[in-house]
Amino acid sequence: MSLHFVLKANEQPIGSFVATRTVDHGTTDDAVNGYDVTIDTPDWEWDGHVQHRYGDGAWTLVRRAIDQMEAEVAAATAAHAAVVEAKH
């Protein structure tokens, strides 16, 4: 199973989202599956792996992926800031 879409603003593509199930525990509501996710924009791309309960639905999978991406970006930014601070 995969979930994918192109995000557009005024008919102009500004990004895409692709989630492909790579760990399949079924399609019952309580099944927790794993998905490889790519969020792509003209300026950057994020790849990650997300665990998702099937019964929570597609929009929750999208939200969970975005939340994980933002958490990873924040952690990387903080780590970079710490390295820069240590050099000064």
Buried (B, 14 or more C-beta within 10 A) or exposed (E): EEBEEEEEEEEEEEBBBBBEBEEEBEEEEEEEBBBBBBBBEEEEEBEBEBEBBBEEEEEEBBEBBBEBBEEEEEEEEEEEEEEEEEEE
